[in-house]
Amino acid sequence: MTPQDIETYLSPTLSLILITASLTLSAVAISLSLGLGRRLRRKAAVSAIAQPPEMPLIRESERNGRPVEEALIQWSPDMLRQILGSELPGAELIVVSNREPYVHELVDGKVELQVPASGLVSALEPVTRACAGTWIAHGSGSADRMMVDRQDHVAVPPDNPAYTLRRVWLSEEEYKGYYYGFANEGMWPLCHIAFTRPMFRASDWECYQAVNRKFADVVIAEAKSERPVVLIQDYHFALLPRLIREKLPNAVIITFWHIPWPNAEMFSVCPWREQILEGMLGSSILGFHIQLHCNNFIESVDRFLESRIDREGTAISHGGEMTLVHSYPISIEWPEHGFATTTADARARILARYELPEHMKLAIGVERLDYTKGILDRFHALDEFFHQHSDWIGKLTFLQIAAPSRTSLPVYRQLHQECMDLAETINQRYGRDGYRPIILIDEHQSHEQLAELYRAADICVVSSLHDGMNLVAKEFVAARDDEAGVLVLSAFAGASRELLEALIINPFDPSALGEAFFQALTMSPDEQRERMRRMREVVRNHNVFRWAGSMLLDAARLIKRGELRDVTARAPEIMPANNNGRASVPAKAVARAAEVVASA
C-alpha cells in the first residue's frame, strides 16, 4: 500500500487514524517477531544445511519468552554488528561500569597496561569492541591520567583501537564511601545469601548518590544523540538510570544487575530501599541472570512502590513509565580459534610448575577471594573427603587460585587469614614427604594462565554460597576441547540453571560435596565426555554475544514502538481540517507512519 493509498483510507476522520495507530502498537510487536524471525530463520537455515545442530534440552535460558528463532542464530561479533546495523541503525552505544577494561599502571617508572581479572570485563569487552561504542568507567590506575586526552578519552585496545574508554575521576573519599562502603559493605552482602551482615552508613549513601550523579553527568556529556542506547552495569549504579532518564528522556537505558537480587523481606533491610528501586526503574530494560532474581525484584517493587505489574509480560509501570524486567544469562566469548597447545601439554606444564608427579589428580578452584565464593567450605569438604576416602591421600591435590580483593575491608582480610590457616591445618593433617593436599595461590593470574590451568585440571570446583552466574564454570567448559574433566557446581550459582550436566552440589553440606569429589575422581572417560560435550554445546550457543544481542534486540523493539508513539502523539498537531471540516493527513506524516510499521 502506497502512502497515497494510506492517506485515502485514513482521511475520513481523525478518530479513525488515532484508532488505527493505537492498534498498530500491538501489530508492531507481532511484526517485529515475524519480520525479524523470517530474517533469522533464513540465516539459521543456511547454517543448518552445513551442519545440522543437536537440539539441547530446554534450559531456563530457553524459557524466557523470546522468539524461538533467536535461539537459532549463530551468535558472533559479526552477527552483533549486523543486528546493530539492521535493527539499531546509527544507534550510539554507551557502556557504564565501575571497573575499566584496561588499566594503566606506573611500574618502576614505566607505564604498563593491565587487563583486570573480572567476569564483567571479560563479558563486556568483546561486546563493546564489536559495537565500537564508548565505555565509561572509573579511572583507577596510577598512570591512567597520563594516557588520556583532554576529554579524558583513550582509544582501546591499544594495539587495534575499536572503541573509546572515557575515564571518570573519583576522590579517595568518594571511592571509599561509594565503592567500599555502600556498594560492598551494604549492597553486596544484602544481595548474597552469605550470612554477612550488611552495613549501611548515611555518609556512604551520600557518597553513593554523589558518584552516581557524577557518572550521570558524564553519560549526558558523552551522548551525541537524544536516544542513545546506554548499558549500565551492576549494583554500583542503582540510581544512575533515573538520573540519566531525567536529562535524556528518550534514551534506551538497559541496566544489567550482575549479582543476585534478594527476596523482598531481605531487601527491606536497606534504609534507602525506595530510592534504590526508583532509580532502577528509570531503566527501559532491567536484566538479571535468572528468572528467580527477576521475580524477587518484581516482588520488592510490589511491596514498596505504587506500581502496576504485568507478571505475564514481566514488566512494571511506575510513574507513567514502563520497565521490562527480563532474564539474560550472561556468558563468555567462545574461543573460536581454539588453543595453541594441547591439554596434555598444558597439564605437563602445570604439574612441572607446582612440582607435582604425573599420576597426581588435580582439582582447581578459581575466583576472587570473597566470602560468597565458598572457599572455606570446599576446604572443609576436602577434609571430609580425605577422612572418608583415606586411600586418596597423596593422589589428589587441590590448587586454589584466590586473587586478592577489597583488601581494605576487615572482613576480606579476615577471610584471607582464615583460608591460609585452614589450608595449613589440612596440609599438616594429610601432608607427607613433600605432598601438600592444598596449594593456595593468593595472586592475580592472567587469562592465559587461567586457560592453561583449566585445561590441565581433572576437576573444577565452583562452590559459591550464592552467585549471580559465575563465569569460571563456563570458562572451564569452553577450555576443554578434549571433552575431558568434571565440573562440580553449586546449586546457588546461576550457571547451574544452564550447565545441567555438571555435578550439582549444596556447598553448605561438606559431606555431600566430599562425595561429589569422589564421584568426579572415579567418573569414566565416556561419562566425562558425554557430560562435557553437552555443556560445551550450551556455552557455545549461549555465548556473550547472544547475551548482548538479546538485550539489544529488545531495545530495538522499544525504539520502534517509541517512534510509532511519537507519530501518533503528533497526529492532532499535523492534521489541519480540510474543506469538509475533516482532519486531513499530510503525505509526509502518512509516509513516516508507513515507514515505521514497515521497518518494524
Secondary structure, DSSP 8 states (H G I E B T S, - for coil): --HHHHHHHHTT-HHHHHHHHHHHHHHHHHHHHHHHHHHHHHHHHHHHHHS--------GGG-SS--HHHHTS---HHHHHHHHHHHSTT--EEEE-SS-S-EEEEETTEEEEE----HHHHHHHHHHHHHT-EEEEE--STTHHHH--TTSEEEESTTS--EEEEEE---HHHHIIIIIIIIIIIIHHHHS-S-------HHHHHHHHHHHHHHHHHHHHH--SSS-EEEEESGGGSSHHHHHHHH-TT-EEEEE--S----HHHHTT-TTHHHHHHHHTT-SEEEESSHHHHHHHHHHHHHHS--EEETTTTEEEETTEEEEEEE--------TT--SS-HHHHHHHHHHHTT--TT-EEEEEEEES-TTS-HHHHHHHHHHHHHH-GGGTTTEEEEEEEE---TTSHHHHHHHHHHHHHHHHHHHHH-BTTB-SEEEE-S---HHHHHHHHHH-SEEEE--SSBS--HHHHHHHHH-TT---EEEEETTBGGGGT-TTSEEE-TT-HHHHHHHHHHHHT--HHHHHHHHHHHHHHHHHS-HHHHHHHHHHHHHHHHHHHHHHHHHHHTTTT--B-TTSSB---HHHHHHHHHHHHH-
